Amino acid sequence: MESQNKAIKAHLESGKTINPMEALISFGCFRLAARIKNLKDSGMTIEKEMKQDENGKRYAVYWQVT
């Protein structure tokens, strides 16, 4: 879990966004929302936007606010 937090933190700090599918593919993370909460609790400012795919499934896209 800690290594996923570090990897996701570095990803966001590089100016990129992340969504649950990217987190699973890139970092093996099934619970992105939990990792985002850990990062927020550690002091990062992270925003999200809810999106909808072509099948109507909703998902969150996260990014760091600098």
C-alpha positions as CSV (number, residue, x, y, z in Angstrom):
1,M,0.0,0.0,0.0
2,E,2.8,2.5,0.9
3,S,4.5,1.8,-2.4
4,Q,1.3,2.5,-4.3
5,N,0.9,5.8,-2.4
6,K,4.4,6.8,-3.3
7,A,4.0,5.8,-7.0
8,I,0.6,7.6,-7.3
9,K,2.0,10.7,-5.4
10,A,4.9,10.9,-7.9
11,H,2.5,10.5,-10.8
12,L,0.3,13.3,-9.6
13,E,3.3,15.5,-8.7
14,S,4.5,15.2,-12.3
15,G,1.4,17.1,-13.4
16,K,-0.6,14.1,-14.7
17,T,-4.1,13.1,-13.9
18,I,-5.1,9.6,-12.9
19,N,-8.3,7.5,-13.0
20,P,-9.1,4.1,-11.6
21,M,-8.3,2.2,-14.8
22,E,-4.9,3.9,-15.1
23,A,-4.2,3.2,-11.5
24,L,-5.0,-0.5,-11.9
25,I,-2.9,-0.9,-15.1
26,S,0.1,1.3,-14.0
27,F,0.3,0.6,-10.3
28,G,-1.8,-2.5,-9.6
29,C,-4.1,-0.4,-7.5
30,F,-7.7,-1.6,-7.2
31,R,-8.7,1.1,-4.6
32,L,-7.6,4.4,-6.0
33,A,-10.1,6.4,-3.9
34,A,-8.5,4.9,-0.7
35,R,-5.0,5.8,-1.9
36,I,-6.2,9.4,-2.8
37,K,-7.6,9.7,0.7
38,N,-4.2,8.6,2.2
39,L,-2.5,11.2,0.1
40,K,-5.0,13.9,1.1
41,D,-4.6,13.0,4.8
42,S,-0.8,13.4,4.4
43,G,-1.3,17.0,3.2
44,M,-1.6,16.8,-0.6
45,T,-4.3,18.9,-2.2
46,I,-6.1,16.8,-4.8
47,E,-9.2,17.6,-6.8
48,K,-11.5,15.3,-8.8
49,E,-13.9,15.5,-11.6
50,M,-16.6,12.8,-12.2
51,K,-16.8,11.6,-15.8
52,Q,-18.9,9.2,-17.7
53,D,-17.8,6.7,-20.3
54,E,-19.6,5.7,-23.5
55,N,-21.6,3.0,-21.6
56,G,-22.8,5.4,-18.9
57,K,-20.4,4.2,-16.2
58,R,-19.2,7.0,-13.9
59,Y,-15.6,7.3,-12.7
60,A,-13.4,9.9,-11.1
61,V,-10.4,11.7,-12.5
62,Y,-7.9,13.0,-10.0
63,W,-5.2,15.7,-10.2
64,Q,-2.9,17.6,-7.8
65,V,-3.7,21.2,-7.1
66,T,-0.4,23.2,-6.8
